[in-house]
Amino acid sequence: MPKRGETEVFRITGARQGLADDVRGRQRRYIISMTVRTLSVIAAAVLWNIERHVAIVGLVLGILLPYIAVVIANAGRESAPSLPSTFVPAPTRPALDAAEAPEGVRAETPTGRN
């Protein structure tokens, strides 16, 4: 919680994509899926008497793609990437052994007694 008079600072590198960009991307994916569906239905109609197997595949795509397109378009926003920790621990100072202690300074023993 920020102190009084201070503003809260956010890290831009960890920010999610903007809402307008997210909606635009979902609309683009939906339009692409529906265009593929339309082309597959047209191909099925054109190829029905020429290549029936390909026409059936086109019809199956025409039936399944609307469901897939809606599921993809309605998928929620991407999850925020895990942010790196902003906590920087204080550097630890190496303990001096009794032999390395400067003169006049007593080193503590592991039991806490000098």
N, CA, C and O atoms as a MOPAC input file, in Angstrom:
PM7 MOZYME 1SCF
protein

 N      0.84800 1    -1.16900 1     0.00000 1
 C      0.00000 1     0.00000 1     0.00000 1
 C      0.89300 1     1.23200 1     0.00000 1
 O      1.79400 1     1.35000 1     0.83000 1
 N      0.64300 1     2.15700 1    -0.93800 1
 C      1.49100 1     3.33700 1    -0.98200 1
 C      1.23600 1     4.25800 1     0.19400 1
 O      0.13300 1     4.31900 1     0.73700 1
 N      2.27000 1     4.96100 1     0.56800 1
 C      2.13500 1     5.92600 1     1.64900 1
 C      1.38200 1     7.14400 1     1.13900 1
 O      1.23300 1     7.34600 1    -0.06600 1
 N      0.92600 1     7.92700 1     2.05800 1
 C      0.14000 1     9.10700 1     1.70400 1
 C      0.98700 1    10.05600 1     0.84200 1
 O      2.12000 1    10.38400 1     1.19600 1
 N      0.43400 1    10.48300 1    -0.27300 1
 C      1.14300 1    11.41600 1    -1.14200 1
 C      2.01400 1    10.73300 1    -2.18200 1
 O      2.49300 1    11.39400 1    -3.10400 1
 N      2.23500 1     9.41800 1    -2.05900 1
 C      3.03800 1     8.70300 1    -3.04100 1
 C      2.11100 1     8.04000 1    -4.04700 1
 O      0.99500 1     7.64000 1    -3.71400 1
 N      2.58400 1     7.93000 1    -5.26800 1
 C      1.79300 1     7.24100 1    -6.28100 1
 C      2.28700 1     5.80900 1    -6.39900 1
 O      3.45400 1     5.50800 1    -6.14400 1
 N      1.37000 1     4.93500 1    -6.79100 1
 C      1.72200 1     3.53500 1    -6.95100 1
 C      2.40200 1     3.35600 1    -8.30300 1
 O      1.93100 1     3.88900 1    -9.30800 1
 N      3.49300 1     2.62100 1    -8.33700 1
 C      4.26200 1     2.42900 1    -9.56000 1
 C      4.06000 1     1.00300 1   -10.04600 1
 O      4.15600 1     0.05700 1    -9.26500 1
 N      3.78100 1     0.84700 1   -11.34300 1
 C      3.58600 1    -0.46400 1   -11.93800 1
 C      4.73900 1    -0.76300 1   -12.88200 1
 O      5.31700 1     0.13400 1   -13.49600 1
 N      5.05300 1    -2.03700 1   -12.98100 1
 C      6.09900 1    -2.46900 1   -13.90600 1
 C      5.47200 1    -2.67700 1   -15.27200 1
 O      4.53300 1    -3.46100 1   -15.40600 1
 N      5.96700 1    -1.99700 1   -16.27400 1
 C      5.40800 1    -2.10100 1   -17.61500 1
 C      5.76000 1    -3.44800 1   -18.23700 1
 O      4.95600 1    -3.98700 1   -18.99700 1
 N      6.90200 1    -3.99800 1   -17.95000 1
 C      7.30600 1    -5.25400 1   -18.56700 1
 C      6.37500 1    -6.38700 1   -18.20000 1
 O      6.27300 1    -7.35300 1   -18.95800 1
 N      5.69900 1    -6.31500 1   -17.08700 1
 C      4.80200 1    -7.38100 1   -16.67700 1
 C      3.34200 1    -7.06900 1   -16.93500 1
 O      2.47000 1    -7.83200 1   -16.52100 1
 N      3.05300 1    -5.96200 1   -17.61100 1
 C      1.67000 1    -5.57000 1   -17.84200 1
 C      1.02900 1    -6.47300 1   -18.89800 1
 O      1.68400 1    -6.93800 1   -19.83000 1
 N     -0.28100 1    -6.70400 1   -18.71800 1
 C     -0.99900 1    -7.49700 1   -19.70400 1
 C     -1.28800 1    -6.64700 1   -20.92700 1
 O     -1.16100 1    -5.42300 1   -20.90500 1
 N     -1.68000 1    -7.32700 1   -21.99300 1
 C     -2.05800 1    -6.65700 1   -23.22600 1
 C     -3.29300 1    -5.80100 1   -22.96200 1
 O     -4.14800 1    -6.18500 1   -22.16300 1
 N     -3.39700 1    -4.66200 1   -23.61100 1
 C     -4.53400 1    -3.77300 1   -23.42100 1
 C     -5.83700 1    -4.43300 1   -23.86300 1
 O     -5.83000 1    -5.31700 1   -24.71900 1
 N     -6.95200 1    -4.00300 1   -23.27900 1
 C     -8.25200 1    -4.60100 1   -23.57500 1
 C     -8.63100 1    -4.41900 1   -25.03900 1
 O     -9.14300 1    -5.35100 1   -25.65900 1
 N     -8.38800 1    -3.23600 1   -25.60500 1
 C     -8.72900 1    -2.99200 1   -27.01200 1
 C     -7.91600 1    -3.91700 1   -27.92400 1
 O     -8.45200 1    -4.45100 1   -28.89400 1
 N     -6.64300 1    -4.10700 1   -27.62300 1
 C     -5.81100 1    -5.00900 1   -28.42000 1
 C     -6.28200 1    -6.45500 1   -28.28700 1
 O     -6.25300 1    -7.21400 1   -29.25500 1
 N     -6.71000 1    -6.82600 1   -27.09500 1
 C     -7.19600 1    -8.18300 1   -26.86700 1
 C     -8.47600 1    -8.44500 1   -27.66500 1
 O     -8.61000 1    -9.48900 1   -28.30300 1
 N     -9.39900 1    -7.50900 1   -27.62800 1
 C    -10.66100 1    -7.65900 1   -28.37500 1
 C    -10.38000 1    -7.69100 1   -29.87400 1
 O    -10.96800 1    -8.49700 1   -30.59500 1
 N     -9.50200 1    -6.83700 1   -30.34400 1
 C     -9.15100 1    -6.80200 1   -31.76000 1
 C     -8.55600 1    -8.14500 1   -32.21000 1
 O     -8.87900 1    -8.63800 1   -33.29100 1
 N     -7.70400 1    -8.72100 1   -31.39300 1
 C     -7.10800 1   -10.01700 1   -31.72900 1
 C     -8.13900 1   -11.13100 1   -31.76400 1
 O     -8.08900 1   -11.99800 1   -32.63700 1
 N     -9.08400 1   -11.11400 1   -30.81100 1
 C    -10.13600 1   -12.13500 1   -30.80900 1
 C    -11.06000 1   -11.97400 1   -32.01100 1
 O    -11.48000 1   -12.96800 1   -32.60400 1
 N    -11.38000 1   -10.73600 1   -32.37500 1
 C    -12.20500 1   -10.51100 1   -33.56100 1
 C    -11.49700 1   -11.00300 1   -34.82500 1
 O    -12.12200 1   -11.59800 1   -35.70300 1
 N    -10.20500 1   -10.75300 1   -34.90900 1
 C     -9.43700 1   -11.19500 1   -36.07200 1
 C     -9.44900 1   -12.71800 1   -36.17700 1
 O     -9.65000 1   -13.26000 1   -37.26400 1
 N     -9.23500 1   -13.42000 1   -35.04900 1
 C     -9.26100 1   -14.88800 1   -35.07700 1
 C    -10.63600 1   -15.41100 1   -35.47600 1
 O    -10.73300 1   -16.39200 1   -36.21200 1
 N    -11.69800 1   -14.77000 1   -35.00100 1
 C    -13.05200 1   -15.19800 1   -35.34100 1
 C    -13.32400 1   -15.00700 1   -36.83100 1
 O    -13.88100 1   -15.89400 1   -37.47900 1
 N    -12.94000 1   -13.87000 1   -37.37000 1
 C    -13.17500 1   -13.59900 1   -38.79500 1
 C    -12.39000 1   -14.57900 1   -39.66000 1
 O    -12.90700 1   -15.06300 1   -40.66800 1
 N    -11.16000 1   -14.87400 1   -39.28200 1
 C    -10.36900 1   -15.84500 1   -40.04400 1
 C    -11.03300 1   -17.21500 1   -40.00600 1
 O    -11.13400 1   -17.87700 1   -41.03900 1
 N    -11.48200 1   -17.64600 1   -38.85100 1
 C    -12.14000 1   -18.95200 1   -38.73000 1
 C    -13.40900 1   -19.00900 1   -39.56200 1
 O    -13.66700 1   -20.00600 1   -40.23600 1
 N    -14.20000 1   -17.94900 1   -39.52100 1
 C    -15.44800 1   -17.94900 1   -40.27900 1
 C    -15.19200 1   -17.83800 1   -41.78400 1
 O    -15.98000 1   -18.35300 1   -42.57700 1
 N    -14.11800 1   -17.18100 1   -42.18600 1
 C    -13.75800 1   -17.14400 1   -43.60400 1
 C    -13.37200 1   -18.53200 1   -44.08800 1
 O    -13.77900 1   -18.94200 1   -45.17600 1
 N    -12.59600 1   -19.25900 1   -43.29900 1
 C    -12.23300 1   -20.62600 1   -43.64700 1
 C    -13.48600 1   -21.48700 1   -43.73100 1
 O    -13.60100 1   -22.32500 1   -44.62600 1
 N    -14.41800 1   -21.29300 1   -42.82000 1
 C    -15.67000 1   -22.05500 1   -42.84800 1
 C    -16.45100 1   -21.76600 1   -44.12900 1
 O    -16.93100 1   -22.68900 1   -44.78700 1
 N    -16.57900 1   -20.48900 1   -44.48200 1
 C    -17.31700 1   -20.12900 1   -45.68900 1
 C    -16.67000 1   -20.73000 1   -46.92900 1
 O    -17.35700 1   -21.25400 1   -47.80600 1
 N    -15.34800 1   -20.65100 1   -46.99700 1
 C    -14.64600 1   -21.22600 1   -48.14700 1
 C    -14.81100 1   -22.74100 1   -48.21300 1
 O    -14.92200 1   -23.30700 1   -49.30000 1
 N    -14.82600 1   -23.39600 1   -47.06100 1
 C    -14.98000 1   -24.85200 1   -47.07500 1
 C    -16.39000 1   -25.26400 1   -47.49600 1
 O    -16.54900 1   -26.28000 1   -48.17300 1
 N    -17.41500 1   -24.50600 1   -47.11400 1
 C    -18.79100 1   -24.81200 1   -47.54300 1
 C    -18.94100 1   -24.56300 1   -49.04200 1
 O    -19.57500 1   -25.35800 1   -49.73500 1
 N    -18.36900 1   -23.47700 1   -49.55000 1
 C    -18.41700 1   -23.21300 1   -50.99400 1
 C    -17.68200 1   -24.31100 1   -51.75900 1
 O    -18.16300 1   -24.78700 1   -52.78700 1
 N    -16.51400 1   -24.71100 1   -51.25400 1
 C    -15.76400 1   -25.79100 1   -51.90000 1
 C    -16.55500 1   -27.09000 1   -51.87700 1
 O    -16.51000 1   -27.85000 1   -52.84400 1
 N    -17.27800 1   -27.36100 1   -50.79500 1
 C    -18.09500 1   -28.57300 1   -50.71900 1
 C    -19.20600 1   -28.53500 1   -51.76400 1
 O    -19.48800 1   -29.54800 1   -52.40500 1
 N    -19.83700 1   -27.38000 1   -51.94100 1
 C    -20.90900 1   -27.27400 1   -52.93300 1
 C    -20.37400 1   -27.43500 1   -54.34900 1
 O    -21.00600 1   -28.07900 1   -55.18600 1
 N    -19.21000 1   -26.85000 1   -54.61700 1
 C    -18.63100 1   -26.92800 1   -55.95900 1
 C    -18.12100 1   -28.33200 1   -56.25500 1
 O    -18.27300 1   -28.81700 1   -57.37600 1
 N    -17.52700 1   -28.98200 1   -55.28300 1
 C    -16.89100 1   -30.28700 1   -55.50200 1
 C    -17.80500 1   -31.48300 1   -55.22900 1
 O    -17.34500 1   -32.62200 1   -55.30700 1
 N    -19.06900 1   -31.26500 1   -54.91400 1
 C    -19.94000 1   -32.37600 1   -54.53200 1
 C    -20.02600 1   -33.44200 1   -55.62500 1
 O    -19.96700 1   -34.63100 1   -55.31100 1
 N    -20.16300 1   -33.06200 1   -56.88500 1
 C    -20.25500 1   -34.03000 1   -57.97400 1
 C    -18.90600 1   -34.39200 1   -58.56600 1
 O    -18.82100 1   -35.31700 1   -59.37300 1
 N    -17.85700 1   -33.69200 1   -58.18900 1
 C    -16.52800 1   -33.95500 1   -58.75400 1
 C    -15.70600 1   -34.83700 1   -57.81800 1
 O    -15.22700 1   -35.89900 1   -58.21600 1
 N    -15.55100 1   -34.40400 1   -56.61200 1
 C    -14.73200 1   -35.13000 1   -55.62300 1
 C    -15.51500 1   -35.16700 1   -54.31600 1
 O    -15.41000 1   -34.25900 1   -53.49200 1
 N    -16.28900 1   -36.21000 1   -54.13800 1
 C    -17.22300 1   -36.27900 1   -53.01900 1
 C    -16.48400 1   -36.32500 1   -51.67300 1
 O    -16.96600 1   -35.73700 1   -50.70400 1
 N    -15.34800 1   -36.99400 1   -51.58400 1
 C    -14.62600 1   -37.08700 1   -50.30000 1
 C    -14.16800 1   -35.70700 1   -49.81500 1
 O    -14.28200 1   -35.38200 1   -48.63300 1
 N    -13.65800 1   -34.91800 1   -50.73000 1
 C    -13.22200 1   -33.56900 1   -50.36600 1
 C    -14.43100 1   -32.71700 1   -49.98300 1
 O    -14.34400 1   -31.89300 1   -49.07200 1
 N    -15.55700 1   -32.90800 1   -50.67100 1
 C    -16.77000 1   -32.15800 1   -50.35500 1
 C    -17.27900 1   -32.51100 1   -48.95700 1
 O    -17.74600 1   -31.63300 1   -48.23100 1
 N    -17.19400 1   -33.76800 1   -48.57800 1
 C    -17.63400 1   -34.17300 1   -47.23500 1
 C    -16.73500 1   -33.55900 1   -46.16700 1
 O    -17.21500 1   -33.12100 1   -45.12100 1
 N    -15.44600 1   -33.52800 1   -46.43000 1
 C    -14.51700 1   -32.88300 1   -45.47900 1
 C    -14.87500 1   -31.39200 1   -45.35400 1
 O    -14.85900 1   -30.84100 1   -44.25400 1
 N    -15.19600 1   -30.75000 1   -46.47100 1
 C    -15.60100 1   -29.34700 1   -46.44100 1
 C    -16.86600 1   -29.13200 1   -45.62600 1
 O    -16.97700 1   -28.15200 1   -44.88900 1
 N    -17.82300 1   -30.05000 1   -45.76000 1
 C    -19.05200 1   -29.94200 1   -44.96800 1
 C    -18.79600 1   -30.14100 1   -43.48000 1
 O    -19.36600 1   -29.44100 1   -42.64300 1
 N    -17.94000 1   -31.09600 1   -43.16200 1
 C    -17.60100 1   -31.32100 1   -41.75200 1
 C    -16.92800 1   -30.07500 1   -41.17100 1
 O    -17.23900 1   -29.66400 1   -40.05300 1
 N    -16.01100 1   -29.48000 1   -41.92700 1
 C    -15.38600 1   -28.23400 1   -41.46400 1
 C    -16.42900 1   -27.13000 1   -41.32100 1
 O    -16.38000 1   -26.34500 1   -40.37300 1
 N    -17.36900 1   -27.06700 1   -42.25600 1
 C    -18.42000 1   -26.06000 1   -42.19400 1
 C    -19.31600 1   -26.22100 1   -40.97900 1
 O    -19.85900 1   -25.24200 1   -40.46800 1
 N    -19.47000 1   -27.46000 1   -40.51400 1
 C    -20.29800 1   -27.71100 1   -39.32900 1
 C    -19.51900 1   -27.44700 1   -38.03700 1
 O    -20.06700 1   -26.88600 1   -37.08800 1
 N    -18.25200 1   -27.84400 1   -37.99600 1
 C    -17.47500 1   -27.75200 1   -36.75600 1
 C    -16.82500 1   -26.38400 1   -36.52600 1
 O    -16.66400 1   -25.97200 1   -35.37700 1
 N    -16.45800 1   -25.68800 1   -37.57400 1
 C    -15.72600 1   -24.43500 1   -37.39700 1
 C    -16.49900 1   -23.33300 1   -36.66200 1
 O    -15.86800 1   -22.57800 1   -35.92200 1
 N    -17.81900 1   -23.19000 1   -36.81600 1
 C    -18.48700 1   -22.13700 1   -36.02200 1
 C    -18.33900 1   -22.36000 1   -34.51600 1
 O    -18.11400 1   -21.40800 1   -33.76900 1
 N    -18.46200 1   -23.59400 1   -34.07500 1
 C    -18.29700 1   -23.87800 1   -32.65100 1
 C    -16.87100 1   -23.55600 1   -32.19900 1
 O    -16.66400 1   -22.91200 1   -31.17100 1
 N    -15.90500 1   -24.00800 1   -32.97300 1
 C    -14.49500 1   -23.77400 1   -32.62100 1
 C    -14.19700 1   -22.27400 1   -32.64800 1
 O    -13.49000 1   -21.76900 1   -31.77600 1
 N    -14.73000 1   -21.56400 1   -33.63800 1
 C    -14.47300 1   -20.12200 1   -33.74200 1
 C    -15.04600 1   -19.36800 1   -32.55000 1
 O    -14.41200 1   -18.44400 1   -32.04000 1
 N    -16.23900 1   -19.75200 1   -32.10100 1
 C    -16.84700 1   -19.07500 1   -30.95100 1
 C    -16.06800 1   -19.37400 1   -29.67600 1
 O    -15.85700 1   -18.48200 1   -28.85500 1
 N    -15.64400 1   -20.61300 1   -29.50800 1
 C    -14.86600 1   -20.96900 1   -28.31700 1
 C    -13.55300 1   -20.19700 1   -28.29000 1
 O    -13.14600 1   -19.69700 1   -27.24100 1
 N    -12.89900 1   -20.09900 1   -29.42400 1
 C    -11.63000 1   -19.35900 1   -29.48900 1
 C    -11.86500 1   -17.87400 1   -29.24500 1
 O    -11.09800 1   -17.23400 1   -28.52600 1
 N    -12.93200 1   -17.31800 1   -29.84500 1
 C    -13.19800 1   -15.88400 1   -29.69900 1
 C    -13.59700 1   -15.52700 1   -28.27100 1
 O    -13.28600 1   -14.43400 1   -27.79700 1
 N    -14.28000 1   -16.43300 1   -27.58600 1
 C    -14.73100 1   -16.14100 1   -26.22900 1
 C    -13.73100 1   -16.55400 1   -25.16000 1
 O    -13.99400 1   -16.38900 1   -23.96900 1
 N    -12.61600 1   -17.07500 1   -25.56200 1
 C    -11.59700 1   -17.44700 1   -24.58500 1
 C    -11.19300 1   -16.18900 1   -23.82400 1
 O    -11.06900 1   -15.11300 1   -24.40800 1
 N    -10.99200 1   -16.33100 1   -22.53700 1
 C    -10.65800 1   -15.18800 1   -21.69700 1
 C     -9.32900 1   -14.57800 1   -22.06900 1
 O     -8.57500 1   -15.10800 1   -22.88600 1
 N     -9.07200 1   -13.47200 1   -21.45700 1
 C     -7.78900 1   -12.80300 1   -21.68700 1
 C     -6.67000 1   -13.70300 1   -21.24400 1
 O     -6.84300 1   -14.57000 1   -20.38800 1
 N     -5.52900 1   -13.48500 1   -21.83700 1
 C     -4.37200 1   -14.30600 1   -21.47900 1
 C     -4.01600 1   -14.07300 1   -20.02300 1
 O     -4.22700 1   -12.99000 1   -19.47700 1
 N     -3.48000 1   -15.09500 1   -19.41700 1
 C     -3.07900 1   -14.93400 1   -18.02100 1
 C     -1.82900 1   -14.06900 1   -17.97000 1
 O     -0.97800 1   -14.11900 1   -18.85800 1
 N     -1.74100 1   -13.28600 1   -16.92400 1
 C     -0.58700 1   -12.41200 1   -16.76600 1
 C      0.65800 1   -13.26800 1   -16.56000 1
 O      0.62900 1   -14.23000 1   -15.79300 1
 N      1.73600 1   -12.93000 1   -17.23000 1
 C      2.95200 1   -13.70900 1   -17.03300 1
 C      3.42900 1   -13.56100 1   -15.59800 1
 O      3.22900 1   -12.52800 1   -14.95900 1
 N      4.05200 1   -14.59800 1   -15.11600 1
 C      4.54300 1   -14.51000 1   -13.74300 1
 C      5.63500 1   -13.44700 1   -13.70000 1
 O      6.61600 1   -13.49800 1   -14.44200 1
 N      5.43600 1   -12.51300 1   -12.83700 1
 C      6.36800 1   -11.40400 1   -12.74000 1
 C      7.60000 1   -11.81100 1   -11.94600 1
 O      7.50600 1   -12.57400 1   -10.98400 1
 N      8.73000 1   -11.30900 1   -12.34700 1
 C      9.90300 1   -11.59300 1   -11.53000 1
 C      9.75900 1   -10.88600 1   -10.19300 1
 O      9.10800 1    -9.84700 1   -10.08400 1
 N     10.36400 1   -11.45400 1    -9.21300 1
 C     10.26400 1   -10.89200 1    -7.87900 1
 C     10.92700 1    -9.51900 1    -7.84500 1
 O     12.04200 1    -9.34700 1    -8.33700 1
 N     10.23700 1    -8.55300 1    -7.26700 1
 C     10.82500 1    -7.22300 1    -7.13600 1
 C     11.58200 1    -7.08700 1    -5.82700 1
 O     12.23700 1    -6.07600 1    -5.57400 1
 N     11.48100 1    -8.12100 1    -4.99900 1
 C     12.19600 1    -8.10000 1    -3.73300 1
 C     13.65000 1    -8.46300 1    -3.98200 1
 O     13.94700 1    -9.52900 1    -4.52200 1
 N     14.53200 1    -7.59800 1    -3.59800 1
 C     15.96200 1    -7.85900 1    -3.72900 1
 C     16.50700 1    -8.05800 1    -2.32500 1
 O     16.54000 1    -7.11900 1    -1.53000 1
 N     16.93700 1    -9.28100 1    -2.01600 1
 C     17.43100 1    -9.50600 1    -0.65500 1
 C     18.74600 1    -8.76600 1    -0.42800 1
 O     19.54300 1    -8.57400 1    -1.34600 1
 N     18.94400 1    -8.36500 1     0.79800 1
 C     20.18800 1    -7.69800 1     1.15600 1
 C     21.33900 1    -8.68500 1     1.01900 1
 O     21.19700 1    -9.85800 1     1.36200 1
 N     22.46600 1    -8.21900 1     0.52300 1
 C     23.58900 1    -9.14600 1     0.38000 1
 C     24.03800 1    -9.65100 1     1.74900 1
 O     24.08000 1    -8.90500 1     2.72700 1
 N     24.36100 1   -10.90400 1     1.78500 1
 C     24.81900 1   -11.47300 1     3.05100 1
 C     26.31500 1   -11.25400 1     3.17600 1
 O     27.08000 1   -11.39900 1     2.22200 1
 N     26.69100 1   -10.90300 1     4.37300 1
 C     28.11800 1   -10.69500 1     4.63000 1
 C     28.71900 1   -12.00100 1     5.11100 1
 O     28.16300 1   -12.65600 1     5.99100 1
 N     29.81900 1   -12.37200 1     4.55500 1
 C     30.44500 1   -13.60200 1     5.03900 1
 C     30.96300 1   -13.40100 1     6.46800 1
 O     31.50800 1   -12.35000 1     6.80500 1
 N     30.78300 1   -14.40700 1     7.27500 1
 C     31.25400 1   -14.33500 1     8.65400 1
 C     32.77100 1   -14.52200 1     8.68600 1
 O     33.34100 1   -15.29200 1     7.91300 1
 N     33.39500 1   -13.80300 1     9.59400 1
 C     34.84200 1   -13.94200 1     9.75000 1
 C     35.14800 1   -15.03700 1    10.75700 1
 O     34.49400 1   -15.14800 1    11.79500 1
 N     36.13300 1   -15.82900 1    10.44300 1
 C     36.60500 1   -16.81200 1    11.41400 1
 C     37.40300 1   -16.07600 1    12.48000 1
 O     37.80600 1   -14.92800 1    12.29200 1
 N     37.62200 1   -16.74700 1    13.58900 1
 C     38.38600 1   -16.13100 1    14.67900 1
 C     39.79500 1   -15.79500 1    14.21800 1
 O     40.38000 1   -14.81400 1    14.67700 1
 N     40.34200 1   -16.59400 1    13.32300 1
 C     41.70300 1   -16.34500 1    12.84900 1
 C     41.75400 1   -15.12500 1    11.93800 1
 O     42.79200 1   -14.46700 1    11.85600 1
 N     40.63000 1   -14.79900 1    11.23600 1
 C     40.61800 1   -13.70300 1    10.29100 1
 C     40.14100 1   -12.39400 1    10.91900 1
 O     40.21600 1   -11.34600 1    10.27800 1
 N     39.65600 1   -12.43600 1    12.14700 1
 C     39.11300 1   -11.24100 1    12.78800 1
 C     40.22600 1   -10.22500 1    13.01000 1
 O     41.33400 1   -10.59600 1    13.39500 1
 N     39.94000 1    -8.93800 1    12.77000 1
 C     40.95700 1    -7.91000 1    13.00600 1
 C     41.26600 1    -7.80400 1    14.50000 1
 O     40.49400 1    -8.23500 1    15.35600 1
 N     42.40900 1    -7.22200 1    14.76600 1
 C     42.82400 1    -7.08800 1    16.15400 1
 C     41.83800 1    -6.21900 1    16.92400 1
 O     41.34600 1    -5.21800 1    16.40300 1
 N     41.56000 1    -6.59300 1    18.13200 1
 C     40.67500 1    -5.83000 1    18.99800 1
 C     39.20600 1    -6.20000 1    18.80900 1
 O     38.35100 1    -5.69700 1    19.53800 1
 N     38.89500 1    -7.06600 1    17.84700 1
 C     37.51700 1    -7.49000 1    17.61700 1
 C     37.43200 1    -8.96100 1    17.93500 1
 O     38.21100 1    -9.76700 1    17.42500 1
 N     36.47600 1    -9.31000 1    18.78600 1
 C     36.32000 1   -10.71400 1    19.13500 1
 C     35.27000 1   -11.32000 1    18.21900 1
 O     34.20700 1   -10.73200 1    18.02000 1
 N     35.55200 1   -12.46700 1    17.67100 1
 C     34.60400 1   -13.16000 1    16.80900 1
 C     33.67600 1   -13.99700 1    17.67800 1
 O     34.09000 1   -14.57500 1    18.68300 1
 N     32.40100 1   -14.05000 1    17.26700 1
 C     31.44900 1   -14.86900 1    18.01400 1
 C     31.64800 1   -16.34400 1    17.68900 1
 O     32.02300 1   -16.72000 1    16.57900 1
 N     31.38900 1   -17.14100 1    18.67600 1
 C     31.45200 1   -18.58000 1    18.46800 1
 C     30.07600 1   -19.04700 1    17.99300 1
 O     29.10000 1   -18.31500 1    18.16200 1
 N     29.96800 1   -20.22000 1    17.41400 1
 C     28.66900 1   -20.69100 1    16.92600 1
 C     27.60600 1   -20.77100 1    18.01600 1
 O     26.41800 1   -20.73800 1    17.69400 1
 N     27.97100 1   -20.87300 1    19.26300 1
 C     26.98100 1   -20.93200 1    20.32900 1
 C     26.50000 1   -19.55800 1    20.73300 1
 O     25.56500 1   -19.45100 1    21.52600 1
 N     27.10600 1   -18.50100 1    20.21400 1
 C     26.68300 1   -17.15900 1    20.53300 1
 C     27.45100 1   -16.58700 1    21.69900 1
 O     27.21900 1   -15.43800 1    22.07400 1
 N     28.35700 1   -17.34300 1    22.28500 1
 C     29.15900 1   -16.85900 1    23.41000 1
 C     30.55700 1   -16.47400 1    22.90900 1
 O     31.08700 1   -17.10500 1    21.99400 1
 N     31.13400 1   -15.46700 1    23.49500 1
 C     32.48300 1   -15.05100 1    23.11800 1
 C     33.50800 1   -15.66600 1    24.03000 1
 O     34.70500 1   -15.42800 1    23.86400 1

